[in-house]
Amino acid sequence: MSESVRYIHTQEQAQAELVRLDVLDKAYRDRRKQRLLNNPQFAQQDREMRSQRTRNNRNKKRNLSDSENSWQVIHEMNSARQAKSRKIAKDKQFIQDVQEQQDMIEKVQQRY
């Protein structure tokens, strides 16, 4: 389905082009749906093709090498780093709270 380049200069032209593309897409989907309903052999081939594509995608995801799966490694490293920094901040806050509590105890003891 080769289409020439269409130059769009106004908002109306852009809207008309979107409507035209929607009509073409709907017509294609309707023809395909009708073909699937009328031709059981085509429907079977389509189901097999979709099943094969799904299987291939699932297998590709399972068999990714570390370099292809690096986004996941980076995400895990970021999560670990954030958890570590949260733990450090929590510990620092705890130490600061204990110190403040001890200072308050000393002030109260000095008063009385």
Backbone as a ProteinNet text record, in pm:
[ID]
protein_1_A
[PRIMARY]
MSESVRYIHTQEQAQAELVRLDVLDKAYRDRRKQRLLNNPQFAQQDREMRSQRTRNNRNKKRNLSDSENSWQVIHEMNSARQAKSRKIAKDKQFIQDVQEQQDMIEKVQQRY
[TERTIARY]
84.2	0	89	127.6	218.2	136.4	170.2	99.8	201	159.8	249.8	252.3	353.4	366.9	264.5	190.6	90.3	140.1	139.8	182	60.5	68.5	-42.6	-2.7	-87.7	-54	-147.8	-265	-360.5	-415.1	-479.8	-540.4	-651.7	-726.6	-835.4	-779.7	-668.3	-606.2	-557.3	-501.6	-453.3	-569.6	-678.8	-796.2	-854.2	-859.9	-911.5	-823.2	-693	-600.5	-620.7	-640.6	-666.2	-795.8	-897.1	-1025.4	-1007.2	-934	-909.6	-836.3	-733.2	-658.5	-745.2	-832.4	-924.8	-1019.5	-1070.7	-1161.9	-1089.6	-966.9	-889.3	-863.5	-827.8	-799.8	-924.4	-1037	-1162.5	-1201	-1183.9	-1216.4	-1127.4	-998.9	-906.9	-949.4	-981.5	-1023.3	-1152.4	-1246.9	-1373.9	-1352.5	-1267.9	-1239.2	-1173.5	-1080	-1010.6	-1106.7	-1192.2	-1289	-1384	-1428.8	-1518.9	-1447.7	-1321.8	-1245.2	-1226.7	-1201.6	-1187.9	-1317.6	-1430.3	-1559.3	-1594.9	-1559.5	-1600.5	-1504.4	-1380.7	-1280.2	-1220.1	-1268.7	-1217.2	-1068.1	-1020.3	-878.1	-793.5	-835.7	-764.8	-769.3	-883.5	-897.2	-802.2	-791.9	-700	-554.9	-518.8	-382.6	-354	-452.6	-435.4	-414.2	-494.1	-477.1	-339.9	-296	-164.2	-52.8	-68.2	33.6	40.9	-73.9	-75.1	-15	-48.8	4.2	155.7	204	348.5	418.3	358.5	417.5	424.7	317.6	315.7	422	432.5	533.7	673.6	698	830.7	865	768.3	793.8	824	747.1	768.6	907	946.3	1077.7	1190.4	1169.8	1272.8	1294	1184.1	1196.6	1268.6	1243.9	1308.7	1457.6	1495.9	1633.2	1717.5	1679.4	1757.9	1891.9	1994.5	2124.6	2126.6	2229.9	2237.7	2244.4	2314.6	2325.6	2190.2	2109.9	1977.4	1881.3	1913.1	1826.5	1880.9	1967.8	2037.6	1944	1833.4	1739.2	1688.5	1669.5	1621.2	1730.7	1854.4	1967	1983.1	1973.2	1986.8	1874.9	1754	1640.3	1662.3	1710.1	1736.6	1846.4	1951.4	2059.7	2009.5	1925.8	1870.2	1782.5	1704.4	1618.5	1702	1807.3	1894.7	1962.9	2006.7	2073.1	1976.2	1853.1	1753.8	1719.3	1707.1	1677	1790.8	1914.8	2030.6	2033.8	2006.9	2008.8	1895	1777.9	1668.5	1707.3	1775.2	1817.2	1919.2	2012.5	2113.1	2046.8	1952.4	1883.3	1802.2	1737.9	1659.1	1749.8	1864	1958.5	2013.1	2045.2	2097.1	1992	1866.7	1758.7	1739.2	1750.2	1736.8	1846	1969.9	2082.7	2061.1	2014.6	1989.9	1878.2	1772.9	1663.7	1710.7	1792.7	1845.5	1932.1	2015	2101.3	2018.6	1913.4	1826.3	1756.3	1715.2	1647.9	1743.9	1868.5	1966.6	1995.1	2002.8	2023.8	1908.3	1786.6	1670	1672.4	1710.2	1719.4	1821.9	1937.8	2041.8	1992.9	1920.8	1869.6	1770	1683	1583.3	1653.8	1756	1827.9	1902	1955.5	2026.7	1931.3	1809.3	1712.4	1668.4	1654	1597	1696.9
-116.3	0	123	164.7	277.7	404.6	503.6	630.7	741.2	838.6	950.9	1041.9	1123.9	1217.3	1328.2	1355.4	1461.4	1579.2	1695.6	1816	1880.3	1904.2	1960	2100.2	2197.5	2335.8	2398.4	2340.8	2401.3	2296.4	2343.6	2253.9	2172	2233.6	2161.6	2047.5	2072.4	1967.5	1853.6	1888.1	1785.8	1702.5	1768	1695.6	1606.8	1658.9	1580.6	1457.9	1474.8	1362.4	1256.5	1299.3	1203	1126.8	1196.7	1131.2	1031.4	1071.8	983.1	856.3	872.4	756	665.7	726.6	646.6	565.5	627.6	557	440.9	464.5	357.3	243.1	276.9	175.6	95.3	162.6	93.4	0.5	45.9	-38.6	-163	-145.8	-260.4	-358.8	-306.8	-395.5	-468.7	-397.8	-461.4	-571.7	-545	-648.4	-769.5	-745.5	-856.3	-936.5	-868.9	-937.6	-1022.2	-965.1	-1039.6	-1162.7	-1145.5	-1257.6	-1366.6	-1325.9	-1423.7	-1500.3	-1431	-1497	-1590.8	-1551.1	-1628.2	-1740	-1732.1	-1828.9	-1897.4	-2017.8	-2085.9	-2118.7	-2146.6	-2178.3	-2054.3	-1937.9	-1813.7	-1784.3	-1810.1	-1787.8	-1878	-2003.5	-2096.8	-2051	-2009.8	-1960.8	-1837.5	-1749.6	-1629	-1664.9	-1757.8	-1800.1	-1861.2	-1947	-2009.7	-1905.3	-1807.8	-1704.6	-1621	-1584	-1506.6	-1588.2	-1716.8	-1802.9	-1814.7	-1832.8	-1843.4	-1713.1	-1599.9	-1470.4	-1451	-1489	-1477.6	-1566.2	-1689.5	-1782	-1727.1	-1675.9	-1621.4	-1503.2	-1413.1	-1298	-1341.9	-1438.3	-1487.9	-1551.4	-1629.9	-1694.6	-1592.2	-1488.3	-1384.6	-1317	-1289.7	-1225.7	-1315.1	-1444.6	-1537.9	-1550.9	-1543.2	-1573.2	-1449.1	-1336.7	-1215.8	-1226.6	-1178.6	-1174.7	-1057	-1050.1	-943.3	-805.9	-796.7	-665.9	-620.5	-713.2	-676.8	-652.6	-708.3	-697.6	-593	-505.3	-412.6	-314.7	-278.9	-186.3	-243.2	-373.8	-437.5	-435.6	-461.2	-458.7	-318.1	-218	-79.2	-45.1	-89.1	-63.8	-129.1	-252.3	-322.4	-253.3	-206.7	-136.8	-5.9	65.4	190.3	163.3	58.3	23.5	-10.8	-87.3	-123.6	0.1	88.4	211.6	299	310.2	391.7	331.2	199.2	133.7	155.9	147.2	168.4	311.3	407.8	547.9	575.8	512.6	529	472.2	356.1	294.1	382.4	438.4	526	650.3	708.4	827.3	793.9	678.9	637	617.7	551.2	530.3	663.9	753.4	884.7	961	954.3	1021.6	960.8	827.6	760.3	805.8	811.1	855.6	999.9	1083.9	1223.4	1235.4	1156.3	1158.4	1112.8	1007.8	958.8	1065.8	1132.3	1237.7	1353.2	1392.2	1499.8	1458.3	1334	1284	1287.9	1247	1251.1	1394.6	1486	1627.5	1682.1	1645.4	1690.2	1633.5	1507.3	1444.6	1518.1	1551.7	1624.8	1763.1	1832.9	1965.8	1957.4	1856.9	1839.1	1806.6	1722.1	1686.5	1807.7	1893.1	2009.9	2110	2118	2210.2	2164.8	2034.8	1986	1916.9
0	0	0	-117.5	-131.3	-147.5	-69.6	-77.5	-100.5	-180.1	-204.5	-82.7	-78.1	32.6	14.4	119.1	113.1	196.3	133.2	202.4	266.4	394.7	470.3	515.7	480.1	511.8	613.5	632.2	724.4	820.1	924.9	1022.1	957.5	866.6	798.9	714.4	646.7	565.8	654.4	768.8	860.9	912.1	948.2	996.3	886.9	764.1	651.4	626.8	640.2	620.4	728.3	852.7	960.2	936	892.1	862.4	748.2	644.8	530.1	574.3	658.6	706.3	793.4	874.5	956.4	869.5	763.1	672.8	604.7	559.3	496	593.7	717	817.8	851.7	865.1	896.1	781.2	657.5	542.2	540.7	570.2	574.4	683.1	801.8	911.3	877.9	814.7	777.2	673.5	572.2	470.7	534	625.9	692.1	779	852.4	937	851.9	741.2	652.7	595	559.4	505	611.4	735.5	843.6	865.8	853	873.4	758	636.9	518.4	481.1	525.9	482.9	605.5	639.3	759.1	749.7	629.6	613.2	644.5	597.1	626.4	776.1	838.3	982.2	1059.3	1018.9	1085.2	1069.1	948.1	924	1009.7	1019.9	1100.9	1247.9	1301.1	1440.5	1463.2	1369.1	1381.8	1377.1	1287.5	1274.1	1402.7	1458.1	1582.4	1697.3	1703.4	1808	1796.6	1674.2	1651	1689.4	1653.1	1685.7	1836.9	1906.7	2052.4	2115	2066	2117.4	2094.2	1974.2	1943.3	2032.8	2052.7	2139.5	2282	2331.3	2467.3	2478.7	2379.3	2382.7	2371.7	2292.9	2281.7	2416.5	2487.2	2617.2	2716.5	2709.1	2801.4	2773.4	2646.1	2606.7	2580.3	2635.9	2614.7	2686.1	2620.1	2686	2782.5	2864.2	2963.3	2898.5	2783.7	2718.8	2665.3	2614.1	2564	2679.5	2793.6	2909.7	3006.5	2956.3	3043.9	3111.9	3047	3111	3241.8	3245.3	3368.5	3474.5	3433.3	3526	3583.1	3496.9	3541.6	3639.5	3608.2	3697	3833.1	3832	3958.5	4037.7	3968.1	4036.3	4096.8	4022.7	4075	4196.2	4190.2	4303.4	4426	4406.2	4517.7	4575.5	4488	4532.8	4611.5	4561.8	4632.5	4768.2	4773.6	4901.4	5000.1	4950.8	5037.4	5089.4	5002.7	5047.1	5144.4	5123.1	5219.3	5355.2	5355.3	5481.6	5552.5	5479	5537.6	5597	5521.9	5571.9	5697.1	5697.1	5813.5	5934.9	5915.8	6025.7	6077.1	5984.8	6023.9	6104.2	6059.6	6131.4	6270	6278.4	6407.9	6504.4	6456.4	6540	6584.2	6491.6	6524.6	6629.7	6615.1	6712.8	6850.9	6854.5	6982.6	7046.5	6966.8	7019.1	7075.9	7002.4	7050.2	7179.5	7186.2	7306.3	7426.7	7404.8	7512.3	7555.5	7458.8	7491.5	7574.7	7537.8	7614.3	7756.3	7769.1	7902	7987.1	7928.8	8001.5	8044.3	7957.1	7990.9	8106.5	8099.7	8207.3	8338	8333.5	8456.2	8512.7	8428.8	8475.5	8542.2	8494.1	8550.4	8688.6	8707.5	8832.6	8917.9
[MASK]
++++++++++++++++++++++++++++++++++++++++++++++++++++++++++++++++++++++++++++++++++++++++++++++++++++++++++++++++

